[in-house]
Amino acid sequence: MMRANDERKGLRMLDIGCHLSISKGYLAIAKEAASLGASTFQFFTRNPRGGKARAIDPADVEAFRVFAAERGIKRILAHAPYTLNPASATEKTREFADMVLAEDLARMENTPGQLYNMHPGSHVGQGADVGVELVATALNRALRPEQSTVLLLETMAGKGTELGRSFEELAAVIARVELSDKVGVCLDTCHVWDAGYDIAGDLDGVLREFDRVVGLDRLRAIHLNDSLNPRGARKDRHARVGEGCIGFEALSGVTRHPLLCDLPFYLETPQEDPSGYADEIARLRAAW
């Protein structure tokens, strides 16, 4: 409600939310987000370890649409399951990725014009070049000219053989996608920090590098997470904002940066329950 009122006054507001469960439907998750002071939210399209997606109720979607319009919720982000790996060396795993991508992107059209985020996957010893080709091939099979959803490739920390540890790897995938206008990037602050990018000490430099390699027009969302690890650790362990090696001032600065401030931000920080997000959202709004 605060965001909607402030927008009517002509003021820009921080668009921030967190990861929540959609097990009770779109309207329920939107109400929970609003109760936390959030103006957006992220959710898994299905169990994060895979499995069947929950049936979509058209009446629930319509109720969500009305509530979202009242509360100023304009952008939401769906997250693919962690088991999705289009770069796998195993054909069965790649076929599962094809099925999930096709099904999830079709389901996303129930809420047109939104965002769908995925981890690029892991090449499992085949080499990054092979992995890049496999991911691009999967996207070329999944994307449709008529879809309104933008698929986002997430920046990764560089654990093991995962792809997306560098801006160059993401750019290499995008360059091979035929419907590249349907593809963007979600920058995860913990991941890029763990991958070696100094977003705390040289955010401007990191953004210049991203713009040079990928293009800032591709950047559509940010996962706002602190990191338990020093820069370059390549371990990917999230921390609450201000309780990690990146720090509150740097992460708050990310939300205020003129090249980033109009993007939606999503917290994926460790919490005992969703109410823990309310404090982080309030502190980041106060600093904005």
C-alpha positions in Angstrom: 0.0 0.0 0.0 2.9 2.4 0.8 4.4 1.9 -2.6 1.1 2.5 -4.4 0.4 5.7 -2.4 4.0 7.0 -2.9 3.7 6.4 -6.7 0.5 8.4 -6.8 2.5 11.2 -5.2 5.0 10.9 -8.1 7.8 9.5 -5.9 10.0 6.6 -7.0 10.3 3.8 -4.5 12.6 0.9 -4.0 11.0 -2.2 -5.7 12.1 -5.0 -3.3 10.8 -8.3 -2.2 11.9 -11.8 -1.2 11.5 -15.5 -1.9 8.2 -16.9 -0.7 6.2 -20.1 -1.0 3.4 -20.2 -3.6 1.9 -23.4 -2.2 -1.3 -21.5 -1.3 -1.6 -19.7 -4.6 -0.8 -16.3 -6.2 -3.2 -14.2 -4.1 -1.9 -15.7 -0.8 1.8 -15.1 -1.8 1.0 -11.5 -2.8 -0.7 -10.8 0.5 2.2 -12.3 2.4 4.6 -10.2 0.4 2.6 -7.0 1.2 2.5 -7.9 4.9 6.3 -7.9 4.9 6.5 -4.5 3.2 7.5 -6.0 -0.1 6.4 -4.7 -3.5 7.4 -7.8 -5.4 8.2 -11.4 -4.7 10.0 -14.5 -6.0 8.7 -18.1 -5.9 9.7 -21.5 -7.2 7.6 -22.8 -10.1 7.7 -26.2 -8.5 9.6 -28.1 -5.8 13.2 -26.7 -6.0 14.4 -30.3 -6.3 12.1 -31.0 -9.2 8.7 -32.6 -9.4 5.2 -31.8 -10.6 4.1 -28.1 -10.7 1.0 -27.0 -8.7 -2.1 -26.6 -10.9 -3.0 -23.0 -11.7 -6.4 -21.8 -10.7 -7.7 -19.0 -13.1 -9.8 -17.5 -10.4 -6.8 -17.2 -8.1 -4.8 -15.6 -10.9 -7.5 -13.0 -11.4 -7.8 -12.3 -7.7 -4.0 -11.8 -7.6 -4.2 -9.5 -10.6 -6.7 -7.2 -8.8 -4.8 -7.3 -5.5 -1.4 -6.6 -7.3 -2.9 -3.6 -9.1 -4.2 -2.2 -5.8 -0.9 -2.7 -4.0 1.5 -1.6 -6.8 2.9 -5.1 -7.4 4.0 -4.9 -11.1 6.9 -7.4 -11.4 7.2 -10.9 -10.0 10.0 -13.4 -10.5 9.5 -17.2 -10.9 12.6 -19.4 -10.2 13.2 -22.7 -12.0 14.0 -25.7 -9.8 17.7 -26.3 -8.9 17.6 -29.7 -10.6 17.3 -28.0 -14.0 20.5 -28.7 -15.9 20.4 -28.3 -19.7 24.2 -28.6 -19.8 24.2 -32.1 -18.4 26.1 -34.9 -20.0 23.1 -37.2 -19.4 20.4 -37.2 -22.0 17.7 -37.9 -19.4 18.6 -34.9 -17.4 18.6 -32.7 -20.5 15.2 -34.0 -21.4 13.9 -33.1 -17.9 15.2 -29.6 -18.4 13.5 -29.4 -21.8 10.2 -30.5 -20.2 10.4 -28.1 -17.3 11.4 -25.1 -19.4 8.5 -25.7 -21.9 6.0 -26.3 -19.1 7.1 -23.4 -16.9 7.2 -20.9 -19.7 3.8 -21.9 -20.8 2.5 -21.5 -17.2 4.1 -18.1 -16.9 1.7 -16.7 -19.6 -1.0 -16.9 -16.9 0.7 -13.8 -15.5 1.9 -12.0 -18.7 5.0 -9.9 -18.9 6.8 -11.3 -16.0 10.3 -12.8 -15.3 11.5 -16.4 -15.1 15.0 -17.1 -13.6 17.2 -20.1 -14.1 20.7 -21.3 -13.1 22.5 -21.9 -16.4 23.6 -25.4 -15.3 26.8 -27.4 -14.9 28.9 -28.9 -17.7 29.9 -31.7 -15.4 33.4 -32.1 -16.9 32.5 -31.7 -20.5 34.0 -28.2 -20.6 32.5 -24.8 -20.5 32.3 -24.5 -24.3 30.2 -27.7 -24.6 28.1 -26.5 -21.7 27.4 -23.2 -23.3 26.3 -24.9 -26.5 24.0 -27.2 -24.7 22.3 -24.4 -22.7 21.8 -22.3 -25.8 20.4 -25.3 -27.6 17.9 -25.9 -24.8 16.8 -22.3 -24.8 16.4 -22.4 -28.6 14.0 -25.3 -28.1 12.1 -23.7 -25.3 11.6 -20.0 -26.3 8.7 -19.0 -28.4 8.2 -15.7 -30.4 4.8 -15.1 -28.9 5.8 -15.5 -25.2 5.7 -12.3 -23.0 7.9 -13.8 -20.3 11.6 -12.8 -20.2 13.9 -15.7 -19.3 16.8 -14.7 -17.0 20.1 -16.4 -16.7 21.5 -16.0 -13.2 25.1 -15.0 -12.5 26.8 -17.9 -10.6 29.5 -18.2 -7.9 31.7 -20.7 -9.8 31.3 -23.8 -7.7 32.6 -26.9 -9.4 31.7 -27.0 -13.1 28.7 -24.6 -13.0 28.3 -22.2 -15.9 27.7 -18.5 -15.5 30.6 -17.8 -13.2 31.7 -15.0 -15.6 29.9 -12.4 -17.6 31.6 -13.9 -20.7 30.0 -17.2 -20.2 26.5 -15.7 -19.9 27.2 -13.5 -23.0 28.4 -16.7 -24.9 25.0 -18.4 -24.2 23.0 -15.3 -25.2 24.9 -14.9 -28.4 23.8 -18.4 -29.5 20.1 -17.9 -28.7 17.9 -17.2 -31.7 15.2 -15.3 -29.8 17.7 -13.3 -27.7 15.2 -10.5 -27.1 13.5 -13.0 -24.7 16.6 -13.5 -22.6 18.1 -11.3 -19.9 20.2 -11.6 -16.8 19.6 -11.8 -13.0 22.6 -10.6 -11.1 23.1 -12.3 -7.7 25.3 -10.1 -5.5 26.5 -13.1 -3.4 27.3 -15.1 -6.5 29.2 -12.3 -8.4 31.1 -11.5 -5.2 32.1 -15.2 -4.7 33.0 -15.3 -8.4 35.5 -12.5 -7.8 33.7 -9.3 -8.9 34.3 -6.5 -6.4 30.8 -5.1 -6.0 31.7 -3.6 -2.6 34.9 -1.8 -3.6 34.3 -1.1 -7.3 30.6 -1.4 -8.2 31.0 1.1 -11.0 33.8 -0.9 -12.5 31.8 -4.1 -12.3 28.9 -2.5 -14.0 31.1 -1.1 -16.8 32.5 -4.6 -17.3 29.0 -6.1 -17.4 27.9 -3.5 -19.9 30.9 -4.1 -22.1 30.5 -7.9 -22.1 26.7 -8.5 -21.8 25.0 -5.1 -22.0 23.2 -3.4 -19.1 20.0 -3.5 -21.2 20.0 -7.3 -20.4 20.0 -6.8 -16.7 16.4 -7.2 -15.5 16.6 -8.2 -11.8 18.9 -8.5 -8.8 19.2 -11.1 -6.1 20.3 -9.0 -3.1 22.2 -11.3 -0.8 25.2 -10.9 1.4 28.0 -13.6 1.4 29.6 -15.6 4.2 32.7 -15.9 2.0 35.5 -13.5 1.1 35.5 -12.3 -2.5 36.6 -14.9 -5.0 35.9 -17.9 -2.7 33.5 -19.6 -5.3 31.5 -21.2 -2.6 28.0 -19.6 -2.7 26.8 -19.3 0.9 24.3 -16.5 1.4 24.1 -14.3 4.5 21.6 -11.8 5.8 22.2 -8.3 4.5 24.8 -6.7 6.6 25.9 -10.0 8.3 28.4 -11.1 5.6 31.6 -10.0 3.8 29.8 -7.6 1.4 28.1 -5.6 4.1 25.0 -3.5 4.4 26.5 -0.2 3.0 27.6 -1.9 -0.2 24.4 -3.8 -0.7 22.3 -0.7 0.1 24.5 1.1 -2.4 23.6 -1.5 -5.1 19.9 -0.6 -4.6 20.6 3.1 -4.9 23.0 3.0 -7.9 21.5 5.1 -10.8 22.0 2.2 -13.2 20.2 -0.3 -11.0 17.7 1.6 -8.8 14.8 1.0 -11.2 15.2 -2.8 -11.2 13.4 -5.2 -8.9 15.4 -6.6 -6.0 14.9 -10.0 -4.4 16.2 -11.2 -1.0 17.2 -14.8 -0.8 18.8 -14.5 2.6 18.7 -17.2 5.3 15.7 -16.7 7.6 14.0 -18.8 10.3 10.7 -17.8 8.8 9.5 -15.2 6.2 8.9 -12.5 8.8 12.7 -12.1 9.0 12.6 -10.5 5.6 10.5 -7.6 6.9 13.4 -6.1 8.9 15.8 -6.3 5.9 13.2 -4.7 3.6 12.5 -1.9 6.1 16.2 -1.2 6.6 16.9 -1.1 2.9 13.9 1.2 2.3 15.0 3.5 5.0 18.5 3.8 3.5 17.2 4.4 0.0 
